[in-house]
Amino acid sequence: MLKIYFDGELLELDDETLDYMYVNEGAEGIVYRYGKDAIKIYKKHCFRERLSEEQCVKLGTISTKRVLLPEKIAYSGDVKTFIGYSTPFIYNHPCVRIMDMKIGKFCDELDLIRDDLRELAKSGIEIDDWHTGNILYNGRLFIGDPGGMIFRREIRPQWSMGNSEFVLNRFLKDEVFPLARLSKRSKKNIENVFDDSNYIGWQIRDTMEEKETVRQYVKRMTR
């Protein structure tokens, strides 16, 4: 039995109910679906730094379009201990489906993510834990795990933005583009085609053809 105080309500969840609500889990916690919310409950033992209640509240004041941020706080059943938080629940398709997006739509989505990164950078917040398990795709691209955020102090927003943008570029080159089922030669060519020092969305728009899918574009550019 798991007792959670969430959104003004005490939830008493038995094992069968938890199995039904289960969505996913990672190093930090287990994610359950509850209505329109995805609730992340921290595991008792975790070797990674977690978001604090204060950080979750701060993130909840920032407006984003594609980066999912904490909206509600989850407490232990006695309302004494912060144990997790919620984000909006997003229906998720296999990440490889991103390859079927039109390349222009893909760039539009990257631009929205980049806008969100800029908003976070204004508060000294960066995202450095990018991997395909953190990306949710339902026709749109969402970054679904706030646990990979870093709170910087006394750092200029443009530096935070630069760091987040660099990691985004590396994620696209190392994990997303290879979903196009590239040859070994093409995977190596990614490094020659795309420059880490320049936002990849701009690089794509300069070289894309309107009717291409992401898969077709990446294969053309790296063959």
Summary of the structure (lengths in Angstrom):
residues: 223
radius of gyration: 18.9
end to end distance: 54.5
largest distance: 59.3
contacts: 654
relative contact order: 0.13
helix: 43%
strand: 24%
